[in-house]
Amino acid sequence: MIRHPQLGFLVTMQKRLDNERFLSTLAVLLKTSSEQGSVYLEQKRLIKTGPDTVIDATDAPYPLLFRATDGAKTKAKRVKISTIVSPKDLDQFWQNYTDALKSGMAGLRRKDKKKQRK
């Protein structure tokens, strides 16, 4: 765990967070980057592959991997958080995830369109 200078609290850099901790950290990350900076989000299906893993072609639900980073150029300042959401917890997580994103994007405004000359 490392105390992040901008966020002001401890952030685990390598391990995955539980779902609630991920959402609270994401909300703070979005709030701090609303003035300046970017937040990169990634969601993908988690498929464990390896030499001893067999991928079956069934339609079994897979867990999802959620990642977020602030995109800082130096590794010392970069915040990377991730969590794994099981299929049974997915509906509740999506609601909380979208609420966190909506609250973090409240400060955004649309770009002013330039009037075209004819």
Biopython code that builds the backbone (N, CA, C, O; Angstrom):
import numpy as np
from Bio.PDB.StructureBuilder import StructureBuilder

atoms = [
    (1, "MET", "N", (0.834, -1.174, 0.000)),
    (1, "MET", "CA", (0.000, 0.000, 0.000)),
    (1, "MET", "C", (0.882, 1.240, 0.000)),
    (1, "MET", "O", (1.927, 1.290, 0.649)),
    (2, "ILE", "N", (0.431, 2.226, -0.740)),
    (2, "ILE", "CA", (1.174, 3.467, -0.881)),
    (2, "ILE", "C", (0.205, 4.618, -0.646)),
    (2, "ILE", "O", (-0.933, 4.586, -1.115)),
    (3, "ARG", "N", (0.658, 5.631, 0.080)),
    (3, "ARG", "CA", (-0.181, 6.817, 0.269)),
    (3, "ARG", "C", (-0.025, 7.682, -0.965)),
    (3, "ARG", "O", (1.057, 8.194, -1.252)),
    (4, "HIS", "N", (-1.117, 7.837, -1.686)),
    (4, "HIS", "CA", (-1.089, 8.606, -2.927)),
    (4, "HIS", "C", (-1.128, 10.090, -2.586)),
    (4, "HIS", "O", (-1.949, 10.506, -1.768)),
    (5, "PRO", "N", (-0.247, 10.913, -3.204)),
    (5, "PRO", "CA", (-0.188, 12.325, -2.833)),
    (5, "PRO", "C", (-1.449, 13.118, -3.191)),
    (5, "PRO", "O", (-1.828, 14.020, -2.444)),
    (6, "GLN", "N", (-2.099, 12.810, -4.297)),
    (6, "GLN", "CA", (-3.285, 13.561, -4.695)),
    (6, "GLN", "C", (-4.544, 13.045, -4.015)),
    (6, "GLN", "O", (-5.408, 13.832, -3.630)),
    (7, "LEU", "N", (-4.653, 11.731, -3.863)),
    (7, "LEU", "CA", (-5.863, 11.156, -3.290)),
    (7, "LEU", "C", (-5.883, 11.246, -1.774)),
    (7, "LEU", "O", (-6.956, 11.324, -1.175)),
    (8, "GLY", "N", (-4.705, 11.237, -1.137)),
    (8, "GLY", "CA", (-4.619, 11.414, 0.293)),
    (8, "GLY", "C", (-4.927, 10.183, 1.117)),
    (8, "GLY", "O", (-5.093, 10.295, 2.332)),
    (9, "PHE", "N", (-5.009, 9.015, 0.505)),
    (9, "PHE", "CA", (-5.218, 7.806, 1.278)),
    (9, "PHE", "C", (-4.429, 6.675, 0.658)),
    (9, "PHE", "O", (-3.856, 6.814, -0.423)),
    (10, "LEU", "N", (-4.407, 5.564, 1.349)),
    (10, "LEU", "CA", (-3.611, 4.434, 0.902)),
    (10, "LEU", "C", (-4.255, 3.752, -0.288)),
    (10, "LEU", "O", (-5.462, 3.512, -0.300)),
    (11, "VAL", "N", (-3.442, 3.439, -1.292)),
    (11, "VAL", "CA", (-3.913, 2.773, -2.499)),
    (11, "VAL", "C", (-3.038, 1.554, -2.720)),
    (11, "VAL", "O", (-1.811, 1.654, -2.698)),
    (12, "THR", "N", (-3.653, 0.422, -2.930)),
    (12, "THR", "CA", (-2.876, -0.761, -3.266)),
    (12, "THR", "C", (-2.563, -0.711, -4.746)),
    (12, "THR", "O", (-3.455, -0.476, -5.561)),
    (13, "MET", "N", (-1.334, -0.925, -5.096)),
    (13, "MET", "CA", (-0.921, -0.783, -6.481)),
    (13, "MET", "C", (-0.982, -2.106, -7.243)),
    (13, "MET", "O", (-1.202, -2.094, -8.454)),
    (14, "GLN", "N", (-0.798, -3.219, -6.590)),
    (14, "GLN", "CA", (-0.708, -4.486, -7.302)),
    (14, "GLN", "C", (-1.920, -5.385, -7.096)),
    (14, "GLN", "O", (-2.318, -6.093, -8.021)),
    (15, "LYS", "N", (-2.504, -5.374, -5.931)),
    (15, "LYS", "CA", (-3.584, -6.312, -5.633)),
    (15, "LYS", "C", (-4.930, -5.748, -6.037)),
    (15, "LYS", "O", (-5.111, -4.536, -6.149)),
    (16, "ARG", "N", (-5.855, -6.639, -6.250)),
    (16, "ARG", "CA", (-7.209, -6.220, -6.607)),
    (16, "ARG", "C", (-7.984, -5.860, -5.349)),
    (16, "ARG", "O", (-7.816, -6.476, -4.296)),
    (17, "LEU", "N", (-8.829, -4.857, -5.481)),
    (17, "LEU", "CA", (-9.639, -4.396, -4.366)),
    (17, "LEU", "C", (-10.970, -5.124, -4.357)),
    (17, "LEU", "O", (-11.395, -5.673, -5.374)),
    (18, "ASP", "N", (-11.627, -5.126, -3.199)),
    (18, "ASP", "CA", (-12.992, -5.654, -3.186)),
    (18, "ASP", "C", (-13.893, -4.626, -3.866)),
    (18, "ASP", "O", (-13.480, -3.487, -4.081)),
    (19, "ASN", "N", (-15.101, -5.014, -4.199)),
    (19, "ASN", "CA", (-15.976, -4.186, -5.026)),
    (19, "ASN", "C", (-16.294, -2.833, -4.390)),
    (19, "ASN", "O", (-16.245, -1.811, -5.075)),
    (20, "GLU", "N", (-16.613, -2.806, -3.118)),
    (20, "GLU", "CA", (-16.973, -1.556, -2.453)),
    (20, "GLU", "C", (-15.778, -0.609, -2.368)),
    (20, "GLU", "O", (-15.920, 0.594, -2.589)),
    (21, "ARG", "N", (-14.618, -1.141, -2.053)),
    (21, "ARG", "CA", (-13.405, -0.305, -1.968)),
    (21, "ARG", "C", (-13.043, 0.240, -3.351)),
    (21, "ARG", "O", (-12.604, 1.383, -3.476)),
    (22, "PHE", "N", (-13.227, -0.582, -4.387)),
    (22, "PHE", "CA", (-12.963, -0.136, -5.753)),
    (22, "PHE", "C", (-13.859, 1.038, -6.118)),
    (22, "PHE", "O", (-13.385, 2.027, -6.678)),
    (23, "LEU", "N", (-15.147, 0.941, -5.809)),
    (23, "LEU", "CA", (-16.089, 2.000, -6.149)),
    (23, "LEU", "C", (-15.807, 3.287, -5.382)),
    (23, "LEU", "O", (-15.906, 4.377, -5.946)),
    (24, "SER", "N", (-15.462, 3.176, -4.120)),
    (24, "SER", "CA", (-15.154, 4.384, -3.352)),
    (24, "SER", "C", (-13.855, 5.023, -3.844)),
    (24, "SER", "O", (-13.768, 6.249, -3.918)),
    (25, "THR", "N", (-12.861, 4.231, -4.178)),
    (25, "THR", "CA", (-11.608, 4.759, -4.708)),
    (25, "THR", "C", (-11.825, 5.376, -6.083)),
    (25, "THR", "O", (-11.230, 6.406, -6.400)),
    (26, "LEU", "N", (-12.669, 4.757, -6.899)),
    (26, "LEU", "CA", (-12.980, 5.304, -8.218)),
    (26, "LEU", "C", (-13.684, 6.655, -8.102)),
    (26, "LEU", "O", (-13.394, 7.572, -8.869)),
    (27, "ALA", "N", (-14.602, 6.781, -7.154)),
    (27, "ALA", "CA", (-15.303, 8.059, -6.967)),
    (27, "ALA", "C", (-14.329, 9.163, -6.583)),
    (27, "ALA", "O", (-14.435, 10.283, -7.082)),
    (28, "VAL", "N", (-13.386, 8.860, -5.705)),
    (28, "VAL", "CA", (-12.386, 9.850, -5.310)),
    (28, "VAL", "C", (-11.460, 10.169, -6.479)),
    (28, "VAL", "O", (-11.085, 11.324, -6.677)),
    (29, "LEU", "N", (-11.095, 9.160, -7.245)),
    (29, "LEU", "CA", (-10.221, 9.356, -8.404)),
    (29, "LEU", "C", (-10.893, 10.241, -9.450)),
    (29, "LEU", "O", (-10.246, 11.112, -10.031)),
    (30, "LEU", "N", (-12.175, 10.027, -9.692)),
    (30, "LEU", "CA", (-12.914, 10.864, -10.632)),
    (30, "LEU", "C", (-13.042, 12.298, -10.122)),
    (30, "LEU", "O", (-12.962, 13.249, -10.901)),
    (31, "LYS", "N", (-13.238, 12.448, -8.829)),
    (31, "LYS", "CA", (-13.378, 13.779, -8.257)),
    (31, "LYS", "C", (-12.076, 14.562, -8.358)),
    (31, "LYS", "O", (-12.097, 15.746, -8.695)),
    (32, "THR", "N", (-10.950, 13.926, -8.074)),
    (32, "THR", "CA", (-9.665, 14.625, -8.123)),
    (32, "THR", "C", (-9.238, 14.933, -9.554)),
    (32, "THR", "O", (-8.520, 15.906, -9.788)),
    (33, "SER", "N", (-9.663, 14.130, -10.497)),
    (33, "SER", "CA", (-9.257, 14.377, -11.880)),
    (33, "SER", "C", (-10.244, 15.263, -12.629)),
    (33, "SER", "O", (-10.024, 15.567, -13.802)),
    (34, "SER", "N", (-11.314, 15.678, -11.988)),
    (34, "SER", "CA", (-12.300, 16.508, -12.692)),
    (34, "SER", "C", (-11.739, 17.890, -13.012)),
    (34, "SER", "O", (-12.120, 18.491, -14.017)),
    (35, "GLU", "N", (-10.843, 18.397, -12.176)),
    (35, "GLU", "CA", (-10.247, 19.695, -12.435)),
    (35, "GLU", "C", (-9.187, 19.609, -13.530)),
    (35, "GLU", "O", (-9.123, 20.459, -14.418)),
    (36, "GLN", "N", (-8.371, 18.585, -13.453)),
    (36, "GLN", "CA", (-7.324, 18.408, -14.451)),
    (36, "GLN", "C", (-6.943, 16.938, -14.480)),
    (36, "GLN", "O", (-6.779, 16.308, -13.434)),
    (37, "GLY", "N", (-6.803, 16.397, -15.679)),
    (37, "GLY", "CA", (-6.379, 15.017, -15.803)),
    (37, "GLY", "C", (-7.436, 14.137, -16.432)),
    (37, "GLY", "O", (-8.525, 14.590, -16.783)),
    (38, "SER", "N", (-7.094, 12.885, -16.564)),
    (38, "SER", "CA", (-7.972, 11.904, -17.194)),
    (38, "SER", "C", (-8.068, 10.665, -16.327)),
    (38, "SER", "O", (-7.197, 10.391, -15.501)),
    (39, "VAL", "N", (-9.135, 9.929, -16.530)),
    (39, "VAL", "CA", (-9.304, 8.631, -15.894)),
    (39, "VAL", "C", (-9.624, 7.643, -16.997)),
    (39, "VAL", "O", (-10.533, 7.871, -17.795)),
    (40, "TYR", "N", (-8.891, 6.560, -17.048)),
    (40, "TYR", "CA", (-9.097, 5.536, -18.059)),
    (40, "TYR", "C", (-9.779, 4.340, -17.410)),
    (40, "TYR", "O", (-9.321, 3.830, -16.387)),
    (41, "LEU", "N", (-10.876, 3.899, -18.014)),
    (41, "LEU", "CA", (-11.660, 2.786, -17.488)),
    (41, "LEU", "C", (-11.606, 1.621, -18.453)),
    (41, "LEU", "O", (-11.559, 1.806, -19.669)),
    (42, "GLU", "N", (-11.613, 0.424, -17.901)),
    (42, "GLU", "CA", (-11.577, -0.783, -18.728)),
    (42, "GLU", "C", (-12.428, -1.852, -18.054)),
    (42, "GLU", "O", (-12.347, -2.066, -16.844)),
    (43, "GLN", "N", (-13.245, -2.515, -18.864)),
    (43, "GLN", "CA", (-14.026, -3.653, -18.383)),
    (43, "GLN", "C", (-13.851, -4.777, -19.386)),
    (43, "GLN", "O", (-13.923, -4.555, -20.595)),
    (44, "LYS", "N", (-13.621, -5.982, -18.887)),
    (44, "LYS", "CA", (-13.531, -7.114, -19.795)),
    (44, "LYS", "C", (-13.872, -8.404, -19.065)),
    (44, "LYS", "O", (-13.812, -8.490, -17.838)),
    (45, "ARG", "N", (-14.223, -9.384, -19.847)),
    (45, "ARG", "CA", (-14.548, -10.694, -19.303)),
    (45, "ARG", "C", (-13.260, -11.356, -18.851)),
    (45, "ARG", "O", (-12.259, -11.325, -19.567)),
    (46, "LEU", "N", (-13.278, -11.944, -17.686)),
    (46, "LEU", "CA", (-12.092, -12.569, -17.128)),
    (46, "LEU", "C", (-12.062, -14.039, -17.506)),
    (46, "LEU", "O", (-12.895, -14.828, -17.059)),
    (47, "ILE", "N", (-11.103, -14.390, -18.323)),
    (47, "ILE", "CA", (-10.906, -15.787, -18.721)),
    (47, "ILE", "C", (-9.523, -16.183, -18.253)),
    (47, "ILE", "O", (-8.523, -15.608, -18.684)),
    (48, "LYS", "N", (-9.468, -17.145, -17.391)),
    (48, "LYS", "CA", (-8.178, -17.598, -16.892)),
    (48, "LYS", "C", (-7.599, -18.584, -17.896)),
    (48, "LYS", "O", (-8.200, -19.616, -18.196)),
    (49, "THR", "N", (-6.439, -18.253, -18.399)),
    (49, "THR", "CA", (-5.768, -19.137, -19.342)),
    (49, "THR", "C", (-4.386, -19.470, -18.808)),
    (49, "THR", "O", (-3.777, -18.680, -18.086)),
    (50, "GLY", "N", (-3.922, -20.596, -19.156)),
    (50, "GLY", "CA", (-2.609, -21.049, -18.739)),
    (50, "GLY", "C", (-2.359, -22.428, -19.306)),
    (50, "GLY", "O", (-3.216, -22.980, -19.997)),
    (51, "PRO", "N", (-1.216, -22.985, -19.029)),
    (51, "PRO", "CA", (-0.906, -24.300, -19.606)),
    (51, "PRO", "C", (-1.807, -25.417, -19.091)),
    (51, "PRO", "O", (-2.044, -26.392, -19.804)),
    (52, "ASP", "N", (-2.311, -25.290, -17.866)),
    (52, "ASP", "CA", (-3.160, -26.344, -17.309)),
    (52, "ASP", "C", (-4.641, -25.985, -17.313)),
    (52, "ASP", "O", (-5.450, -26.736, -16.768)),
    (53, "THR", "N", (-5.015, -24.865, -17.909)),
    (53, "THR", "CA", (-6.408, -24.423, -17.936)),
    (53, "THR", "C", (-7.055, -24.825, -19.249)),
    (53, "THR", "O", (-6.495, -24.623, -20.326)),
    (54, "VAL", "N", (-8.229, -25.390, -19.138)),
    (54, "VAL", "CA", (-8.982, -25.780, -20.322)),
    (54, "VAL", "C", (-10.151, -24.813, -20.469)),
    (54, "VAL", "O", (-10.920, -24.617, -19.528)),
    (55, "ILE", "N", (-10.284, -24.213, -21.639)),
    (55, "ILE", "CA", (-11.384, -23.293, -21.897)),
    (55, "ILE", "C", (-12.536, -24.095, -22.478)),
    (55, "ILE", "O", (-12.417, -24.693, -23.548)),
    (56, "ASP", "N", (-13.638, -24.099, -21.769)),
    (56, "ASP", "CA", (-14.810, -24.809, -22.279)),
    (56, "ASP", "C", (-15.674, -23.836, -23.070)),
    (56, "ASP", "O", (-15.660, -22.633, -22.808)),
    (57, "ALA", "N", (-16.405, -24.343, -24.012)),
    (57, "ALA", "CA", (-17.208, -23.510, -24.911)),
    (57, "ALA", "C", (-18.646, -23.356, -24.426)),
    (57, "ALA", "O", (-19.533, -23.026, -25.212)),
    (58, "THR", "N", (-18.879, -23.591, -23.154)),
    (58, "THR", "CA", (-20.233, -23.447, -22.635)),
    (58, "THR", "C", (-20.575, -21.982, -22.457)),
    (58, "THR", "O", (-19.706, -21.112, -22.508)),
    (59, "ASP", "N", (-21.836, -21.729, -22.252)),
    (59, "ASP", "CA", (-22.293, -20.362, -22.050)),
    (59, "ASP", "C", (-22.336, -19.989, -20.568)),
    (59, "ASP", "O", (-23.171, -19.190, -20.145)),
    (60, "ALA", "N", (-21.445, -20.564, -19.800)),
    (60, "ALA", "CA", (-21.402, -20.253, -18.377)),
    (60, "ALA", "C", (-20.986, -18.799, -18.185)),
    (60, "ALA", "O", (-20.112, -18.309, -18.900)),
    (61, "PRO", "N", (-21.599, -18.106, -17.234)),
    (61, "PRO", "CA", (-21.231, -16.708, -17.018)),
    (61, "PRO", "C", (-19.819, -16.590, -16.446)),
    (61, "PRO", "O", (-19.425, -17.342, -15.555)),
    (62, "TYR", "N", (-19.089, -15.650, -16.967)),
    (62, "TYR", "CA", (-17.726, -15.405, -16.527)),
    (62, "TYR", "C", (-17.710, -14.223, -15.567)),
    (62, "TYR", "O", (-18.581, -13.356, -15.647)),
    (63, "PRO", "N", (-16.744, -14.173, -14.669)),
    (63, "PRO", "CA", (-16.582, -12.956, -13.871)),
    (63, "PRO", "C", (-16.020, -11.838, -14.753)),
    (63, "PRO", "O", (-15.408, -12.099, -15.789)),
    (64, "LEU", "N", (-16.235, -10.609, -14.334)),
    (64, "LEU", "CA", (-15.749, -9.454, -15.085)),
    (64, "LEU", "C", (-14.628, -8.768, -14.320)),
    (64, "LEU", "O", (-14.640, -8.702, -13.091)),
    (65, "LEU", "N", (-13.660, -8.258, -15.074)),
    (65, "LEU", "CA", (-12.538, -7.517, -14.518)),
    (65, "LEU", "C", (-12.749, -6.043, -14.823)),
    (65, "LEU", "O", (-12.915, -5.669, -15.984)),
    (66, "PHE", "N", (-12.744, -5.211, -13.807)),
    (66, "PHE", "CA", (-12.876, -3.762, -13.955)),
    (66, "PHE", "C", (-11.565, -3.132, -13.529)),
    (66, "PHE", "O", (-11.029, -3.453, -12.468)),
    (67, "ARG", "N", (-11.048, -2.232, -14.360)),
    (67, "ARG", "CA", (-9.807, -1.525, -14.055)),
    (67, "ARG", "C", (-10.018, -0.032, -14.230)),
    (67, "ARG", "O", (-10.849, 0.404, -15.027)),
    (68, "ALA", "N", (-9.258, 0.739, -13.478)),
    (68, "ALA", "CA", (-9.250, 2.195, -13.629)),
    (68, "ALA", "C", (-7.844, 2.690, -13.335)),
    (68, "ALA", "O", (-7.164, 2.173, -12.448)),
    (69, "THR", "N", (-7.417, 3.689, -14.081)),
    (69, "THR", "CA", (-6.122, 4.314, -13.853)),
    (69, "THR", "C", (-6.234, 5.790, -14.157)),
    (69, "THR", "O", (-7.087, 6.215, -14.936)),
    (70, "ASP", "N", (-5.363, 6.569, -13.535)),
    (70, "ASP", "CA", (-5.383, 8.006, -13.779)),
    (70, "ASP", "C", (-4.489, 8.397, -14.949)),
    (70, "ASP", "O", (-4.509, 9.557, -15.361)),
    (71, "GLY", "N", (-3.718, 7.487, -15.489)),
    (71, "GLY", "CA", (-2.924, 7.756, -16.680)),
    (71, "GLY", "C", (-1.720, 8.635, -16.446)),
    (71, "GLY", "O", (-1.221, 9.244, -17.392)),
    (72, "ALA", "N", (-1.230, 8.725, -15.215)),
    (72, "ALA", "CA", (-0.037, 9.522, -14.939)),
    (72, "ALA", "C", (1.151, 8.926, -15.694)),
    (72, "ALA", "O", (1.247, 7.711, -15.864)),
    (73, "LYS", "N", (2.042, 9.790, -16.136)),
    (73, "LYS", "CA", (3.156, 9.336, -16.959)),
    (73, "LYS", "C", (4.218, 8.600, -16.154)),
    (73, "LYS", "O", (4.859, 7.690, -16.679)),
    (74, "THR", "N", (4.419, 8.966, -14.911)),
    (74, "THR", "CA", (5.429, 8.295, -14.097)),
    (74, "THR", "C", (4.767, 7.218, -13.244)),
    (74, "THR", "O", (3.655, 7.395, -12.747)),
    (75, "LYS", "N", (5.464, 6.111, -13.084)),
    (75, "LYS", "CA", (4.903, 4.989, -12.328)),
    (75, "LYS", "C", (4.718, 5.324, -10.851)),
    (75, "LYS", "O", (3.824, 4.783, -10.200)),
    (76, "ALA", "N", (5.547, 6.200, -10.327)),
    (76, "ALA", "CA", (5.445, 6.548, -8.913)),
    (76, "ALA", "C", (4.148, 7.287, -8.604)),
    (76, "ALA", "O", (3.612, 7.155, -7.504)),
    (77, "LYS", "N", (3.642, 8.058, -9.553)),
    (77, "LYS", "CA", (2.420, 8.836, -9.334)),
    (77, "LYS", "C", (1.173, 8.146, -9.861)),
    (77, "LYS", "O", (0.063, 8.594, -9.571)),
    (78, "ARG", "N", (1.318, 7.079, -10.621)),
    (78, "ARG", "CA", (0.179, 6.424, -11.261)),
    (78, "ARG", "C", (-0.652, 5.647, -10.248)),
    (78, "ARG", "O", (-0.122, 4.952, -9.382)),
    (79, "VAL", "N", (-1.947, 5.780, -10.378)),
    (79, "VAL", "CA", (-2.880, 5.011, -9.545)),
    (79, "VAL", "C", (-3.563, 4.003, -10.448)),
    (79, "VAL", "O", (-4.187, 4.371, -11.443)),
    (80, "LYS", "N", (-3.446, 2.740, -10.100)),
    (80, "LYS", "CA", (-4.099, 1.676, -10.850)),
    (80, "LYS", "C", (-4.905, 0.855, -9.860)),
    (80, "LYS", "O", (-4.365, 0.328, -8.888)),
    (81, "ILE", "N", (-6.201, 0.752, -10.114)),
    (81, "ILE", "CA", (-7.059, -0.052, -9.250)),
    (81, "ILE", "C", (-7.831, -1.042, -10.110)),
    (81, "ILE", "O", (-8.111, -0.779, -11.280)),
    (82, "SER", "N", (-8.167, -2.163, -9.529)),
    (82, "SER", "CA", (-8.936, -3.166, -10.265)),
    (82, "SER", "C", (-9.731, -4.004, -9.281)),
    (82, "SER", "O", (-9.425, -4.064, -8.090)),
    (83, "THR", "N", (-10.763, -4.651, -9.812)),
    (83, "THR", "CA", (-11.580, -5.556, -9.021)),
    (83, "THR", "C", (-12.170, -6.617, -9.939)),
    (83, "THR", "O", (-12.285, -6.420, -11.148)),
    (84, "ILE", "N", (-12.533, -7.723, -9.353)),
    (84, "ILE", "CA", (-13.209, -8.794, -10.086)),
    (84, "ILE", "C", (-14.623, -8.904, -9.530)),
    (84, "ILE", "O", (-14.829, -9.005, -8.321)),
    (85, "VAL", "N", (-15.592, -8.881, -10.443)),
    (85, "VAL", "CA", (-16.996, -8.952, -10.048)),
    (85, "VAL", "C", (-17.554, -10.293, -10.493)),
    (85, "VAL", "O", (-17.481, -10.651, -11.669)),
    (86, "SER", "N", (-18.108, -11.025, -9.548)),
    (86, "SER", "CA", (-18.704, -12.313, -9.883)),
    (86, "SER", "C", (-20.043, -12.095, -10.581)),
    (86, "SER", "O", (-20.677, -11.058, -10.382)),
    (87, "PRO", "N", (-20.482, -13.052, -11.394)),
    (87, "PRO", "CA", (-21.743, -12.884, -12.125)),
    (87, "PRO", "C", (-22.959, -12.668, -11.231)),
    (87, "PRO", "O", (-23.896, -11.972, -11.623)),
    (88, "LYS", "N", (-22.959, -13.248, -10.049)),
    (88, "LYS", "CA", (-24.121, -13.091, -9.165)),
    (88, "LYS", "C", (-24.194, -11.689, -8.554)),
    (88, "LYS", "O", (-25.279, -11.249, -8.174)),
    (89, "ASP", "N", (-23.067, -10.978, -8.449)),
    (89, "ASP", "CA", (-23.044, -9.630, -7.884)),
    (89, "ASP", "C", (-23.062, -8.545, -8.942)),
    (89, "ASP", "O", (-22.971, -7.362, -8.613)),
    (90, "LEU", "N", (-23.176, -8.919, -10.187)),
    (90, "LEU", "CA", (-22.996, -7.980, -11.281)),
    (90, "LEU", "C", (-24.074, -6.906, -11.351)),
    (90, "LEU", "O", (-23.750, -5.743, -11.592)),
    (91, "ASP", "N", (-25.343, -7.251, -11.148)),
    (91, "ASP", "CA", (-26.424, -6.266, -11.260)),
    (91, "ASP", "C", (-26.269, -5.136, -10.246)),
    (91, "ASP", "O", (-26.390, -3.962, -10.594)),
    (92, "GLN", "N", (-26.003, -5.492, -9.004)),
    (92, "GLN", "CA", (-25.825, -4.475, -7.963)),
    (92, "GLN", "C", (-24.563, -3.662, -8.228)),
    (92, "GLN", "O", (-24.556, -2.450, -8.014)),
    (93, "PHE", "N", (-23.502, -4.309, -8.688)),
    (93, "PHE", "CA", (-22.261, -3.587, -8.969)),
    (93, "PHE", "C", (-22.458, -2.586, -10.101)),
    (93, "PHE", "O", (-21.965, -1.461, -10.018)),
    (94, "TRP", "N", (-23.176, -2.977, -11.165)),
    (94, "TRP", "CA", (-23.412, -2.056, -12.288)),
    (94, "TRP", "C", (-24.140, -0.811, -11.829)),
    (94, "TRP", "O", (-23.802, 0.291, -12.260)),
    (95, "GLN", "N", (-25.131, -0.959, -10.965)),
    (95, "GLN", "CA", (-25.861, 0.205, -10.447)),
    (95, "GLN", "C", (-24.929, 1.133, -9.691)),
    (95, "GLN", "O", (-24.937, 2.343, -9.917)),
    (96, "ASN", "N", (-24.130, 0.580, -8.800)),
    (96, "ASN", "CA", (-23.207, 1.389, -8.019)),
    (96, "ASN", "C", (-22.111, 1.995, -8.901)),
    (96, "ASN", "O", (-21.686, 3.128, -8.674)),
    (97, "TYR", "N", (-21.660, 1.246, -9.897)),
    (97, "TYR", "CA", (-20.613, 1.710, -10.820)),
    (97, "TYR", "C", (-21.103, 2.897, -11.647)),
    (97, "TYR", "O", (-20.397, 3.896, -11.787)),
    (98, "THR", "N", (-22.309, 2.783, -12.190)),
    (98, "THR", "CA", (-22.842, 3.881, -12.995)),
    (98, "THR", "C", (-23.130, 5.110, -12.129)),
    (98, "THR", "O", (-22.958, 6.239, -12.588)),
    (99, "ASP", "N", (-23.563, 4.905, -10.887)),
    (99, "ASP", "CA", (-23.772, 6.039, -9.985)),
    (99, "ASP", "C", (-22.452, 6.755, -9.704)),
    (99, "ASP", "O", (-22.406, 7.985, -9.672)),
    (100, "ALA", "N", (-21.383, 5.989, -9.500)),
    (100, "ALA", "CA", (-20.068, 6.591, -9.251)),
    (100, "ALA", "C", (-19.588, 7.355, -10.479)),
    (100, "ALA", "O", (-19.015, 8.437, -10.350)),
    (101, "LEU", "N", (-19.817, 6.804, -11.668)),
    (101, "LEU", "CA", (-19.395, 7.488, -12.895)),
    (101, "LEU", "C", (-20.203, 8.757, -13.128)),
    (101, "LEU", "O", (-19.647, 9.785, -13.513)),
    (102, "LYS", "N", (-21.510, 8.693, -12.896)),
    (102, "LYS", "CA", (-22.347, 9.874, -13.095)),
    (102, "LYS", "C", (-21.968, 10.992, -12.138)),
    (102, "LYS", "O", (-21.918, 12.157, -12.532)),
    (103, "SER", "N", (-21.704, 10.651, -10.894)),
    (103, "SER", "CA", (-21.326, 11.687, -9.928)),
    (103, "SER", "C", (-19.950, 12.262, -10.243)),
    (103, "SER", "O", (-19.698, 13.439, -9.986)),
    (104, "GLY", "N", (-19.067, 11.451, -10.791)),
    (104, "GLY", "CA", (-17.730, 11.929, -11.144)),
    (104, "GLY", "C", (-17.706, 12.746, -12.410)),
    (104, "GLY", "O", (-16.760, 13.501, -12.631)),
    (105, "MET", "N", (-18.711, 12.621, -13.245)),
    (105, "MET", "CA", (-18.752, 13.344, -14.505)),
    (105, "MET", "C", (-19.670, 14.567, -14.442)),
    (105, "MET", "O", (-20.027, 15.129, -15.477)),
    (106, "ALA", "N", (-20.044, 14.970, -13.253)),
    (106, "ALA", "CA", (-20.950, 16.113, -13.113)),
    (106, "ALA", "C", (-20.279, 17.412, -13.551)),
    (106, "ALA", "O", (-20.963, 18.325, -14.013)),
    (107, "GLY", "N", (-18.975, 17.515, -13.419)),
    (107, "GLY", "CA", (-18.277, 18.741, -13.770)),
    (107, "GLY", "C", (-17.955, 18.884, -15.240)),
    (107, "GLY", "O", (-17.419, 19.910, -15.660)),
    (108, "LEU", "N", (-18.271, 17.881, -16.022)),
    (108, "LEU", "CA", (-17.965, 17.961, -17.449)),
    (108, "LEU", "C", (-18.918, 18.914, -18.148)),
    (108, "LEU", "O", (-20.069, 19.069, -17.741)),
    (109, "ARG", "N", (-18.438, 19.538, -19.183)),
    (109, "ARG", "CA", (-19.308, 20.385, -19.981)),
    (109, "ARG", "C", (-19.009, 20.110, -21.445)),
    (109, "ARG", "O", (-17.921, 19.659, -21.804)),
    (110, "ARG", "N", (-19.979, 20.386, -22.262)),
    (110, "ARG", "CA", (-19.806, 20.151, -23.684)),
    (110, "ARG", "C", (-18.890, 21.208, -24.284)),
    (110, "ARG", "O", (-18.820, 22.341, -23.808)),
    (111, "LYS", "N", (-18.202, 20.815, -25.323)),
    (111, "LYS", "CA", (-17.353, 21.765, -26.033)),
    (111, "LYS", "C", (-18.235, 22.743, -26.793)),
    (111, "LYS", "O", (-19.297, 22.389, -27.305)),
    (112, "ASP", "N", (-17.769, 23.972, -26.850)),
    (112, "ASP", "CA", (-18.497, 24.972, -27.621)),
    (112, "ASP", "C", (-18.270, 24.711, -29.101)),
    (112, "ASP", "O", (-17.137, 24.560, -29.555)),
    (113, "LYS", "N", (-19.355, 24.661, -29.832)),
    (113, "LYS", "CA", (-19.241, 24.439, -31.271)),
    (113, "LYS", "C", (-18.915, 25.757, -31.951)),
    (113, "LYS", "O", (-19.494, 26.801, -31.650)),
    (114, "LYS", "N", (-17.986, 25.677, -32.859)),
    (114, "LYS", "CA", (-17.639, 26.878, -33.620)),
    (114, "LYS", "C", (-18.642, 27.036, -34.742)),
    (114, "LYS", "O", (-19.024, 26.068, -35.399)),
    (115, "LYS", "N", (-19.056, 28.257, -34.947)),
    (115, "LYS", "CA", (-20.003, 28.511, -36.030)),
    (115, "LYS", "C", (-19.258, 28.431, -37.360)),
    (115, "LYS", "O", (-18.181, 29.001, -37.533)),
    (116, "GLN", "N", (-19.860, 27.716, -38.275)),
    (116, "GLN", "CA", (-19.238, 27.551, -39.587)),
    (116, "GLN", "C", (-19.581, 28.737, -40.471)),
    (116, "GLN", "O", (-20.711, 29.225, -40.477)),
    (117, "ARG", "N", (-18.599, 29.183, -41.206)),
    (117, "ARG", "CA", (-18.823, 30.284, -42.144)),
    (117, "ARG", "C", (-19.258, 29.706, -43.471)),
    (117, "ARG", "O", (-18.782, 28.649, -43.886)),
    (118, "LYS", "N", (-20.136, 30.379, -44.113)),
    (118, "LYS", "CA", (-20.618, 29.929, -45.429)),
    (118, "LYS", "C", (-20.017, 30.746, -46.523)),
    (118, "LYS", "O", (-20.305, 30.513, -47.697)),
]
sb = StructureBuilder()
sb.init_structure("model")
sb.init_model(0)
sb.init_chain("A")
sb.init_seg("    ")
for serial, (resi, resn, name, xyz) in enumerate(atoms, 1):
    if name == "N":
        sb.init_residue(resn, " ", resi, " ")
    sb.init_atom(name, np.array(xyz, "f"), 0.0, 1.0, " ", f" {name:<3s}", serial, name[0])
structure = sb.get_structure()
